[in-house]
Every structure is written in structure tokens, then in C-alpha cells.
Amino acid sequence: MRVSLVAYDSHYGKTLTIKTPDSAQSSHPMPPVSLSTLRKGARGTVADVRDDAQTLGDEAQSTVSRRLLELGFIPGEAFEVIAEIWPGGDPMAVRLGNTLFALRRREAGAVLVSVEGG
């Protein structure tokens, strides 16, 4: 039996289709998701940081994605969502390696991650 998963990524405005062969149906990894969509307790690894072109307002016009890369949000780095501020869940506390960061959901939206057990 072959399974096709279809999802719409509203950030990119694209439809993603993933086809799995019969043998890999239960072990096929899910596509990366935005860190901003995760809740407390989620863990996995950073897959990518997308360039969102939002500047931080400094002289160098650094982008959010550039700053996240400089902080250590690089592919392969382990993460865990530690906490969310109530109400609304913004900002969120994320442990990256041995360091704890507070990120706004808007900033976390630039980080694509692979989630454990997902």
C-alpha cells in the first residue's frame, strides 16, 4: 500500500506532497515543521533556518534568520521546547544544546525542525 501525505504550508504558499513506499510507510520521517508551531515538551533537531528578510532594525540590517544562525540554530543541533508564557504562548523558551533562549513565535517561525517521534 502506498500512502501520499498532502499538506499546505501557509508561510510559503506551497502544497507539499510526500509519497511513501510500502516498506517505509511506518518509518518515513515527516517533513520539517516550523518551531513556532510546537508546544512545551517537543524535541528534535534543527533542519534549516529560512531567510524571512525581516530586519532587526540595527545598523547592519541583520535579518532574524542571520541572528538565529549566529546564536547556534544550525542544522543538526538538538532542541527542546521548555516552556511557553501563558496566556498565548509567546514568547517560548527553547533549549538549544546547553543554552536556553526566549524566542518570539515570529522569530521561531524562521526555524524549521525535525521533531522526535513525529
GUMILO-491101 format. One record per atom (N, C-alpha, C, CB): residue number from 1; atom name; z, y, x. Coordinates in Angstrom, 2 decimals. Atoms other than C-alpha are relative to their C-alpha. Glycine has a CB too. Example, Ala and Ser with C-alpha at 12.3 -4.5 7.8 and 13.67 -1.06 7.14 Angstrom:
REM residues 2
k; a; Z; Y; X
1; N; 0.00; -1.19; 0.89
1; CA; 7.80; -4.50; 12.30
1; C; 0.00; 1.20; 0.90
1; CB; 1.25; 0.03; -0.99
2; N; -0.06; -1.19; -0.82
2; CA; 7.14; -1.06; 13.67
2; C; 0.73; 1.09; -0.77
2; CB; -1.42; 0.46; 0.41
//
This chain:
REM residues 118
k; a; Z; Y; X
1; N; 0.00; -1.18; 0.84
1; CA; 0.00; 0.00; 0.00
1; C; 0.00; 1.24; 0.88
1; CB; 1.21; 0.00; -0.95
2; N; 0.10; -1.24; -0.75
2; CA; -0.96; 3.41; 1.36
2; C; 0.59; 1.13; -0.85
2; CB; -1.48; 0.30; 0.40
3; N; -0.65; -1.09; 0.71
3; CA; 1.11; 6.47; 0.44
3; C; -0.48; 1.33; 0.54
3; CB; 1.54; -0.11; 0.12
4; N; 0.37; -1.35; -0.40
4; CA; -0.01; 10.11; 0.50
4; C; 1.07; 0.96; -0.49
4; CB; -1.40; 0.39; -0.54
5; N; -0.98; -1.01; 0.35
5; CA; 2.56; 12.87; 0.57
5; C; -0.70; 1.35; 0.03
5; CB; 1.24; -0.03; 0.97
6; N; 0.62; -1.32; 0.07
6; CA; 1.43; 16.33; -0.50
6; C; 1.09; 1.02; -0.22
6; CB; -1.06; 0.07; -1.13
7; N; -0.98; -1.07; 0.12
7; CA; 3.49; 19.49; -0.03
7; C; -0.70; 1.33; 0.20
7; CB; 1.16; -0.17; 1.02
8; N; 0.56; -1.34; -0.14
8; CA; 2.72; 23.18; -0.35
8; C; 0.97; 0.84; 0.80
8; CB; -0.29; 0.64; -1.38
9; N; -0.81; -0.87; -0.84
9; CA; 4.04; 25.45; 2.41
9; C; -0.27; 1.43; -0.42
9; CB; -0.30; -0.21; 1.53
10; N; 0.21; -1.34; 0.54
10; CA; 4.50; 28.83; 0.71
10; C; -0.05; 1.06; 1.09
10; CB; 1.10; 0.33; -0.99
11; N; 0.01; -0.98; -1.08
11; CA; 5.08; 30.63; 4.02
11; C; -1.40; 0.14; 0.60
11; CB; 1.00; -0.40; 1.09
12; N; 1.34; -0.02; -0.57
12; CA; 1.68; 29.65; 5.41
12; C; -1.09; 0.01; -1.07
12; CB; -0.19; -1.21; 0.90
13; N; 0.99; 0.06; 1.06
13; CA; -0.06; 29.28; 2.04
13; C; -0.95; -1.17; 0.18
13; CB; -0.77; 1.27; -0.06
14; N; 0.83; 1.17; -0.26
14; CA; -1.35; 25.84; 3.03
14; C; 0.58; -1.22; -0.71
14; CB; -0.10; -0.27; 1.52
15; N; -0.43; 1.27; 0.55
15; CA; -1.22; 22.42; 1.43
15; C; -0.06; -1.04; 1.11
15; CB; -0.89; -0.42; -1.22
16; N; -0.08; 1.03; -1.03
16; CA; -0.11; 19.62; 3.75
16; C; -0.15; -1.37; -0.65
16; CB; 1.34; 0.09; 0.78
17; N; 0.16; 1.36; 0.49
17; CA; -1.26; 16.04; 3.16
17; C; 0.26; -0.96; 1.14
17; CB; -1.41; -0.22; -0.60
18; N; -0.34; 0.99; -1.02
18; CA; 0.22; 13.15; 5.08
18; C; -0.29; -1.38; -0.59
18; CB; 1.50; 0.12; 0.46
19; N; 0.33; 1.35; 0.44
19; CA; -1.22; 9.66; 4.74
19; C; 0.67; -0.98; 0.93
19; CB; -1.54; -0.24; -0.05
20; N; -0.70; 0.98; -0.81
20; CA; 0.85; 6.74; 5.92
20; C; -0.65; -1.37; -0.15
20; CB; 1.49; -0.07; -0.38
21; N; 0.50; 1.38; 0.10
21; CA; -0.48; 3.27; 6.78
21; C; 1.09; -0.90; -0.56
21; CB; -0.47; -0.51; 1.38
22; N; -0.95; 0.94; 0.60
22; CA; 1.17; 0.27; 5.14
22; C; 1.17; -0.31; 0.92
22; CB; -0.71; -1.27; -0.36
23; N; -1.04; 0.43; -0.93
23; CA; 3.11; -0.73; 8.27
23; C; 0.99; 1.11; 0.34
23; CB; -0.62; -0.52; 1.25
24; N; -0.87; -1.11; -0.41
24; CA; 4.56; 2.75; 8.91
24; C; 0.62; 0.72; -1.19
24; CB; -0.78; 0.99; 0.84
25; N; -0.44; -0.68; 1.21
25; CA; 5.49; 3.61; 5.34
25; C; 1.47; 0.38; 0.04
25; CB; -0.27; -0.86; -1.19
26; N; -1.42; -0.31; 0.02
26; CA; 9.26; 3.43; 5.78
26; C; 0.49; 0.73; 1.25
26; CB; 0.78; -1.27; -0.17
27; N; -0.47; -0.62; -1.22
27; CA; 9.46; 4.72; 9.36
27; C; -0.79; 1.24; 0.40
27; CB; -0.04; -1.00; 1.12
28; N; 0.83; -1.17; -0.33
28; CA; 6.92; 7.58; 9.25
28; C; 0.85; 1.26; -0.02
28; CB; -1.18; 0.13; -0.99
29; N; -0.80; -1.22; -0.03
29; CA; 8.55; 10.83; 10.34
29; C; -0.55; 1.04; -0.97
29; CB; 0.06; 0.57; 1.41
30; N; 0.39; -1.07; 0.90
30; CA; 8.50; 13.69; 7.86
30; C; -0.49; 1.19; 0.82
30; CB; 1.18; 0.41; -0.93
31; N; 0.46; -1.18; -0.74
31; CA; 6.69; 16.89; 8.85
31; C; 1.15; 0.96; 0.22
31; CB; -1.16; 0.70; -0.76
32; N; -1.06; -0.97; -0.26
32; CA; 8.81; 19.66; 10.34
32; C; 0.21; 0.93; -1.20
32; CB; -0.32; 0.82; 1.25
33; N; -0.35; -0.93; 1.07
33; CA; 10.62; 21.94; 7.89
33; C; 0.63; 1.24; 0.62
33; CB; 0.96; -0.65; -1.03
34; N; -0.62; -1.23; -0.47
34; CA; 11.94; 25.46; 8.21
34; C; 1.51; -0.15; 0.06
34; CB; -0.38; 1.19; -0.91
35; N; -1.45; 0.04; -0.14
35; CA; 15.51; 25.74; 9.48
35; C; 0.69; 0.74; -1.14
35; CB; 0.42; 0.60; 1.35
36; N; -0.60; -0.80; 1.07
36; CA; 16.16; 28.29; 6.73
36; C; 0.20; -0.78; -1.29
36; CB; -0.85; 1.21; -0.28
37; N; -0.11; 0.79; 1.23
37; CA; 15.79; 25.60; 4.05
37; C; 1.14; -1.01; 0.04
37; CB; -1.29; -0.72; -0.28
38; N; -1.01; 1.03; -0.17
38; CA; 18.59; 23.41; 5.42
38; C; 1.39; 0.48; -0.40
38; CB; 0.02; -0.48; 1.44
39; N; -1.38; -0.28; 0.40
39; CA; 22.22; 23.22; 4.34
39; C; 0.98; -0.57; 1.01
39; CB; 0.28; -0.58; -1.40
40; N; -1.07; 0.44; -0.89
40; CA; 25.53; 22.54; 6.07
40; C; -0.05; -1.52; 0.20
40; CB; 1.37; 0.42; -0.56
41; N; 0.00; 1.41; -0.34
41; CA; 25.59; 19.20; 7.87
41; C; -1.34; -0.53; 0.49
41; CB; 0.44; -0.78; -1.17
42; N; 1.33; 0.44; -0.44
42; CA; 21.85; 18.96; 8.54
42; C; -0.07; 0.05; 1.52
42; CB; -1.12; 0.88; -0.63
43; N; 0.18; 0.04; -1.45
43; CA; 20.97; 17.97; 12.10
43; C; -1.33; -0.63; 0.35
43; CB; 1.14; -0.76; 0.67
44; N; 1.26; 0.54; -0.47
44; CA; 17.94; 17.10; 14.13
44; C; -0.41; 0.70; 1.29
44; CB; -1.10; 0.17; -1.06
45; N; 0.50; -0.66; -1.20
45; CA; 15.72; 18.69; 16.78
45; C; -0.98; 1.11; -0.36
45; CB; -0.67; -1.01; 0.95
46; N; 0.95; -1.10; 0.18
46; CA; 13.72; 21.88; 17.09
46; C; -1.40; -0.54; 0.28
46; CB; 0.34; 1.22; 0.93
47; N; 1.37; 0.45; -0.18
47; CA; 10.00; 21.17; 16.66
47; C; -0.89; 1.13; 0.53
47; CB; -0.56; -0.53; -1.32
48; N; 0.86; -1.12; -0.39
48; CA; 8.48; 24.65; 17.09
48; C; 0.64; 1.29; -0.49
48; CB; -1.44; -0.17; -0.59
49; N; -0.38; -1.33; 0.49
49; CA; 9.08; 28.37; 16.70
49; C; -1.31; 0.71; -0.29
49; CB; 0.90; 0.80; 1.04
50; N; 1.25; -0.66; 0.37
50; CA; 6.32; 30.09; 14.77
50; C; 0.12; 1.51; 0.18
50; CB; -0.38; -0.33; -1.45
51; N; 0.02; -1.44; -0.24
51; CA; 5.33; 33.64; 15.58
51; C; -0.14; 0.71; -1.34
51; CB; -1.14; 0.40; 0.97
52; N; 0.00; -0.66; 1.31
52; CA; 6.26; 35.64; 12.49
52; C; -0.40; 1.46; 0.09
52; CB; 1.36; -0.11; -0.63
53; N; 0.45; -1.37; -0.25
53; CA; 5.22; 39.01; 14.02
53; C; 0.98; 1.07; -0.50
53; CB; -1.33; 0.21; -0.65
54; N; -1.00; -1.00; 0.39
54; CA; 8.42; 40.70; 12.75
54; C; 0.66; 0.52; 1.26
54; CB; 1.05; -0.61; -0.98
55; N; -0.63; -0.57; -1.19
55; CA; 9.71; 43.11; 15.39
55; C; 1.45; 0.31; -0.29
55; CB; -0.74; 1.25; 0.47
56; N; -1.42; -0.28; 0.13
56; CA; 13.37; 43.75; 16.03
56; C; 0.33; 1.48; 0.15
56; CB; 0.76; -0.80; 1.03
57; N; -0.25; -1.43; -0.08
57; CA; 12.94; 47.49; 16.48
57; C; 0.44; 0.50; 1.36
57; CB; 1.01; 0.37; -1.00
58; N; -0.37; -0.46; -1.34
58; CA; 13.58; 47.66; 20.21
58; C; -1.21; 0.60; 0.71
58; CB; 0.60; -1.16; 0.83
59; N; 1.08; -0.65; -0.73
59; CA; 11.50; 49.49; 22.81
59; C; -1.14; -0.95; 0.36
59; CB; 0.54; 0.62; 1.26
60; N; 1.03; 0.96; -0.38
60; CA; 9.66; 46.34; 23.87
60; C; -0.69; -0.62; -1.21
60; CB; 0.61; -1.09; 0.86
61; N; 0.55; 0.57; 1.23
61; CA; 8.89; 45.50; 20.21
61; C; 0.03; -1.53; 0.04
61; CB; -1.44; 0.49; -0.22
62; N; -0.15; 1.45; -0.07
62; CA; 10.18; 41.98; 20.79
62; C; -0.05; -0.59; -1.40
62; CB; 1.31; -0.38; 0.70
63; N; 0.06; 0.66; 1.29
63; CA; 9.45; 39.57; 17.98
63; C; 1.22; -0.90; -0.17
63; CB; -1.31; -0.81; -0.15
64; N; -1.10; 0.91; 0.29
64; CA; 12.06; 37.44; 16.26
64; C; -0.25; -1.34; 0.68
64; CB; 0.16; -0.20; -1.53
65; N; 0.30; 1.29; -0.61
65; CA; 10.27; 34.31; 17.49
65; C; 0.21; 0.03; 1.52
65; CB; -1.44; -0.41; -0.32
66; N; -0.21; -0.11; -1.45
66; CA; 10.33; 35.53; 21.10
66; C; 1.48; -0.04; 0.34
66; CB; -0.63; 1.29; 0.55
67; N; -1.44; 0.00; -0.25
67; CA; 14.05; 36.22; 20.92
67; C; 0.61; -1.37; -0.24
67; CB; 0.69; 1.03; -0.89
68; N; -0.52; 1.35; 0.26
68; CA; 14.74; 32.81; 19.39
68; C; -0.33; -0.94; 1.14
68; CB; -0.57; -0.54; -1.31
69; N; 0.37; 0.82; -1.16
69; CA; 12.82; 31.14; 22.22
69; C; 0.87; 0.34; 1.20
69; CB; -1.49; 0.20; 0.35
70; N; -0.85; -0.42; -1.12
70; CA; 14.79; 33.18; 24.77
70; C; 1.43; -0.49; -0.16
70; CB; 0.00; 1.52; 0.13
71; N; -1.35; 0.50; 0.25
71; CA; 18.05; 32.06; 23.13
71; C; 0.12; -1.50; 0.19
71; CB; 0.42; 0.36; -1.40
72; N; -0.05; 1.43; -0.22
72; CA; 17.09; 28.41; 23.55
72; C; -0.54; -0.85; -1.13
72; CB; 1.37; -0.40; 0.28
73; N; 0.60; 0.75; 1.09
73; CA; 15.38; 27.42; 20.31
73; C; -1.37; -0.51; 0.46
73; CB; -0.13; 0.87; -1.29
74; N; 1.22; 0.55; -0.58
74; CA; 12.82; 25.34; 22.19
74; C; -0.20; -1.42; -0.51
74; CB; 0.06; 0.03; 1.56
75; N; 0.27; 1.35; 0.49
75; CA; 11.09; 22.12; 21.11
75; C; 0.81; -1.06; 0.74
75; CB; -1.47; -0.31; 0.12
76; N; -0.79; 1.10; -0.55
76; CA; 13.28; 19.06; 21.61
76; C; 1.49; 0.27; 0.06
76; CB; -0.48; -0.32; 1.36
77; N; -1.43; -0.34; -0.07
77; CA; 16.63; 20.92; 21.56
77; C; 0.69; -0.45; -1.29
77; CB; 0.19; 1.53; 0.22
78; N; -0.76; 0.48; 1.16
78; CA; 19.23; 19.33; 19.25
78; C; 0.70; 1.17; -0.70
78; CB; 1.04; -1.05; 0.44
79; N; -0.69; -1.02; 0.78
79; CA; 20.70; 21.43; 16.43
79; C; 0.83; -0.65; -1.10
79; CB; -1.01; 1.00; -0.61
80; N; -0.76; 0.40; 1.18
80; CA; 23.25; 21.15; 13.62
80; C; 0.38; 1.25; -0.77
80; CB; 1.27; -0.83; 0.39
81; N; -0.43; -1.11; 0.84
81; CA; 23.87; 23.49; 10.69
81; C; 1.50; -0.20; -0.23
81; CB; -0.81; 0.07; -1.37
82; N; -1.46; 0.12; 0.04
82; CA; 27.64; 24.08; 10.94
82; C; 0.60; 0.59; -1.26
82; CB; 0.60; 0.67; 1.21
83; N; -0.59; -0.67; 1.17
83; CA; 28.33; 26.50; 8.08
83; C; -1.00; 0.96; -0.61
83; CB; 1.29; 0.74; 0.39
84; N; 0.75; -1.03; 0.72
84; CA; 26.87; 28.85; 5.50
84; C; 1.03; 0.95; -0.61
84; CB; -0.95; -0.63; -1.11
85; N; -0.92; -0.97; 0.58
85; CA; 28.53; 32.05; 4.38
85; C; -0.16; -0.04; -1.51
85; CB; -0.26; 1.44; 0.56
86; N; 0.02; 0.06; 1.46
86; CA; 29.48; 31.95; 0.73
86; C; 0.24; 1.38; -0.55
86; CB; 1.04; -1.00; -0.54
87; N; 1.09; 0.63; 0.75
87; CA; 28.01; 33.17; -1.61
87; C; -1.34; 0.31; 0.62
87; CB; 0.01; 0.46; -1.45
88; N; 1.37; -0.25; -0.43
88; CA; 24.32; 32.95; -0.88
88; C; -0.45; -0.72; 1.24
88; CB; -0.16; 1.42; 0.21
89; N; 0.37; 0.77; -1.19
89; CA; 24.43; 31.01; 2.39
89; C; -0.65; 0.81; 1.11
89; CB; -0.92; -1.08; -0.39
90; N; 0.64; -0.83; -1.02
90; CA; 23.33; 33.98; 4.52
90; C; 1.04; 0.90; 0.63
90; CB; -1.16; 0.83; -0.62
91; N; 0.71; 0.79; -1.01
91; CA; 23.89; 34.04; 7.46
91; C; 0.48; -1.44; 0.05
91; CB; 0.16; 0.63; 1.37
92; N; -0.39; 1.39; -0.22
92; CA; 24.12; 30.45; 8.58
92; C; 0.42; -0.17; 1.46
92; CB; -1.18; -0.97; -0.36
93; N; -0.46; 0.30; -1.36
93; CA; 25.95; 29.07; 11.63
93; C; -0.71; -1.27; 0.47
93; CB; 1.57; -0.16; 0.06
94; N; 0.77; 1.11; -0.54
94; CA; 23.80; 26.78; 13.78
94; C; 0.46; -0.28; 1.42
94; CB; -1.53; 0.30; -0.03
95; N; -0.34; 0.41; -1.37
95; CA; 24.96; 24.82; 16.83
95; C; -1.28; -0.50; 0.64
95; CB; 1.12; -1.11; 0.02
96; N; 1.17; 0.38; -0.77
96; CA; 22.19; 24.52; 19.40
96; C; 0.49; -0.42; 1.36
96; CB; -1.05; 1.18; 0.09
97; N; -0.61; 0.51; -1.22
97; CA; 23.23; 22.29; 22.26
97; C; 1.50; 0.20; -0.10
97; CB; -0.58; 0.72; 1.27
98; N; -1.44; -0.28; 0.02
98; CA; 26.75; 23.55; 23.05
98; C; 0.32; 1.42; -0.45
98; CB; 0.59; -0.24; 1.37
99; N; -0.18; -1.40; 0.37
99; CA; 26.27; 27.09; 21.70
99; C; -0.12; 0.17; -1.50
99; CB; -1.03; 0.90; 0.70
100; N; 0.01; -0.27; 1.43
100; CA; 26.96; 28.40; 18.19
100; C; -0.64; 1.36; -0.26
100; CB; 1.44; -0.04; -0.58
101; N; 0.71; -1.23; 0.35
101; CA; 24.63; 31.03; 16.67
101; C; 0.16; 0.29; -1.48
101; CB; -1.49; -0.10; 0.37
102; N; 0.08; -0.43; 1.39
102; CA; 24.78; 33.02; 13.45
102; C; -1.40; 0.56; -0.20
102; CB; 1.13; 1.07; -0.36
103; N; 1.38; -0.43; 0.26
103; CA; 21.26; 33.41; 12.07
103; C; -0.15; 0.40; -1.46
103; CB; -0.99; -1.12; 0.36
104; N; 0.39; -0.33; 1.36
104; CA; 19.99; 35.22; 9.01
104; C; -1.05; -1.02; -0.43
104; CB; -0.54; 1.47; -0.12
105; N; 1.01; 0.95; 0.50
105; CA; 17.87; 32.98; 6.79
105; C; -1.41; 0.48; 0.36
105; CB; 0.12; -0.16; -1.54
106; N; 1.30; -0.58; -0.36
106; CA; 14.95; 35.34; 7.51
106; C; -0.37; -0.38; 1.44
106; CB; 0.02; 1.55; -0.16
107; N; 0.24; 0.38; -1.40
107; CA; 15.31; 34.63; 11.26
107; C; -0.20; -1.50; 0.12
107; CB; 1.16; 0.46; 0.89
108; N; 0.08; 1.46; -0.06
108; CA; 15.87; 30.90; 10.74
108; C; -1.33; -0.51; -0.56
108; CB; 1.16; -0.63; -0.76
109; N; 1.29; 0.39; 0.56
109; CA; 12.60; 30.81; 8.80
109; C; -1.09; -0.18; 1.04
109; CB; -0.44; 1.02; -1.00
110; N; 1.00; 0.13; -1.07
110; CA; 10.69; 31.09; 12.08
110; C; 0.15; -1.30; 0.79
110; CB; 0.11; 1.19; 0.94
111; N; -0.27; 1.22; -0.76
111; CA; 12.21; 27.84; 13.43
111; C; -0.38; -1.22; -0.84
111; CB; 1.50; -0.07; 0.42
112; N; 0.37; 1.26; 0.66
112; CA; 10.55; 24.55; 12.46
112; C; 0.77; -1.12; 0.68
112; CB; -1.55; -0.26; 0.07
113; N; -0.85; 1.07; -0.54
113; CA; 12.74; 21.47; 12.86
113; C; -0.37; -1.35; -0.60
113; CB; 1.47; 0.30; -0.27
114; N; 0.06; 1.37; 0.50
114; CA; 12.62; 17.70; 12.50
114; C; 1.42; -0.41; -0.30
114; CB; -0.68; -0.98; 1.04
115; N; -1.34; 0.31; 0.46
115; CA; 15.61; 16.53; 10.52
115; C; 0.29; -1.49; 0.17
115; CB; 0.18; 0.41; -1.48
116; N; -0.43; 1.39; -0.13
116; CA; 17.54; 13.33; 11.30
116; C; 0.16; -0.62; -1.39
116; CB; 1.34; -0.10; 0.80
117; N; -0.20; 0.71; 1.26
117; CA; 17.47; 10.76; 8.53
117; C; -0.84; 0.54; -1.14
117; CB; 1.43; 0.04; -0.37
118; N; 0.79; -0.60; 1.07
118; CA; 14.90; 12.80; 6.60
118; C; -1.34; -0.47; 0.03
118; CB; 0.00; 1.44; 0.05
//
